[in-house]
Amino acid sequence: MQRRTRHRTHGAPGRFDAVAEFIAQRYGRDVRYVADVAGGQGVLSRVLRKRFNYEAEVIDPRGNTLKGVPGRAREFSAESADFYDLVVGLHPDQATRAVAEAALVRPTILIPCCNFWVPEKLGQEELLRAIEAMYRERGVTATRVRFPFRGPKNVGLVSAPPA
């Protein structure tokens, strides 16, 4: 049974719960510190903290997290990825490239929504292929995952850094 958060958000309902449940099933206790990049209000971080006991924090320059959700009001940089056990970009917009580059040092989950990868217009499939090409060039292992929430932007890349 999929649970849903009660907070008002834009986008596909259930996406935060679906991603949090995936993280808990995939990584279990192998990760503790999670970066929720461009996480907005911090709904994903809240679910990860309350339901699964992860140390999750939002890194978003807007700095508008919910009460009780830790956050850093700054842009995410791939150079800071080594502080975390897992980097998550659930529709990270302008932070897409930084999340993808974080995969060089930490496991990442990147579910892109908009093309902030290259100046040319790319659809969802082309965007995923472009990120996968960068991963291959740099030795990052990545798998496509279709997350169980509605909407066309529910396919992401789950990656591990080069060995």
C-alpha positions in Angstrom: 0.0 0.0 0.0 1.5 3.3 -1.1 1.2 6.1 1.5 0.9 9.7 0.5 2.2 12.7 2.3 -0.4 15.3 3.3 1.6 18.4 2.3 0.4 20.5 -0.7 2.8 20.3 -3.6 2.8 20.7 -7.3 3.5 17.7 -9.5 2.7 14.0 -9.4 1.0 12.9 -6.1 2.8 10.1 -4.4 6.2 10.9 -5.9 7.9 11.6 -2.6 6.6 8.4 -1.0 7.5 6.3 -4.0 11.1 7.6 -4.1 11.5 7.3 -0.3 10.3 3.7 -0.3 12.6 2.9 -3.2 15.6 4.3 -1.2 14.6 2.3 1.9 14.3 -0.9 -0.1 17.4 -0.4 -2.3 19.8 0.9 0.3 18.4 0.0 3.7 20.9 0.9 6.4 23.8 1.1 3.9 23.2 4.9 3.7 22.5 7.3 6.4 23.1 10.9 5.1 21.0 11.9 2.1 21.2 15.1 0.1 17.8 16.1 -1.3 19.0 18.4 -4.0 16.6 21.2 -5.2 14.2 19.6 -2.7 11.9 22.7 -2.4 9.9 22.5 0.8 11.6 19.2 1.8 8.7 16.8 1.5 11.0 14.0 0.4 13.5 14.7 3.2 10.6 14.8 5.7 9.4 11.3 4.6 12.9 9.9 4.6 13.5 11.3 8.1 10.2 10.4 9.8 9.3 7.2 8.1 12.7 5.7 7.4 15.0 7.4 10.0 17.5 8.7 7.4 19.5 11.9 8.1 18.2 13.8 5.0 18.5 17.5 4.3 17.4 19.8 1.5 20.0 21.7 -0.5 18.1 24.4 -2.4 18.9 28.0 -2.9 15.3 29.0 -2.2 15.6 28.0 1.4 11.8 27.4 1.9 11.8 24.1 3.8 8.9 22.9 6.0 9.2 23.4 9.8 11.6 20.8 11.2 13.2 19.8 7.9 16.9 20.7 7.8 18.1 22.5 4.8 21.0 24.5 3.3 19.9 27.6 1.4 22.5 27.3 -1.4 23.1 25.7 -4.7 24.3 22.1 -4.7 27.8 21.5 -6.0 29.1 18.0 -6.9 32.2 18.8 -4.9 30.2 18.5 -1.7 28.8 15.1 -2.6 31.3 13.2 -0.6 29.7 14.5 2.6 26.6 12.4 1.8 26.0 8.7 1.4 23.4 9.2 -1.3 22.5 12.2 -3.5 18.9 12.5 -4.8 17.7 14.8 -7.4 13.9 14.4 -7.8 13.1 16.9 -10.6 16.2 19.0 -9.7 15.9 21.5 -12.6 19.1 23.6 -12.8 20.9 21.2 -10.4 20.5 18.3 -12.9 24.2 18.5 -14.0 25.5 18.8 -10.5 23.5 15.7 -9.4 24.8 13.8 -12.4 28.4 14.8 -11.6 27.9 13.7 -8.0 27.6 10.2 -9.4 31.3 10.2 -9.9 31.8 10.0 -6.1 28.5 8.9 -4.5 25.5 6.8 -5.4 22.8 9.0 -6.9 19.2 8.9 -7.9 18.4 11.4 -10.7 14.9 11.8 -11.9 15.2 14.7 -14.4 12.2 16.7 -15.4 13.4 19.6 -17.6 16.4 19.9 -19.9 19.0 21.9 -18.1 21.7 19.7 -19.6 22.4 21.3 -22.9 21.1 24.5 -24.6 19.4 22.4 -27.4 15.9 21.3 -26.8 15.8 17.7 -25.5 12.8 15.6 -24.8 12.7 13.3 -21.7 14.2 10.3 -23.6 17.0 12.3 -25.2 17.8 13.9 -21.9 18.1 10.5 -20.2 20.3 9.2 -23.1 22.6 12.3 -22.8 23.1 11.7 -19.1 23.7 8.0 -19.6 26.3 8.8 -22.2 28.2 11.1 -19.7 28.0 8.3 -17.2 29.4 5.7 -19.6 32.3 8.1 -20.6 33.2 8.5 -16.9 32.7 4.9 -15.8 29.5 5.4 -13.7 27.2 2.5 -13.5 23.6 3.5 -14.1 20.2 1.7 -14.4 17.0 3.2 -15.5 14.1 2.9 -13.0 10.5 3.7 -13.6 9.1 5.0 -10.3 5.5 4.1 -9.4 4.0 7.6 -9.5 1.8 9.1 -12.3 3.3 11.4 -14.9 5.7 11.3 -17.8 8.6 12.4 -15.6 8.8 9.2 -13.5 11.9 7.6 -15.1 15.2 8.1 -13.3 18.8 6.9 -13.3 20.0 5.1 -10.3 23.8 5.2 -10.3 27.0 4.1 -8.6 30.4 5.7 -8.9 33.3 4.1 -10.7 34.9 1.3 -8.8 
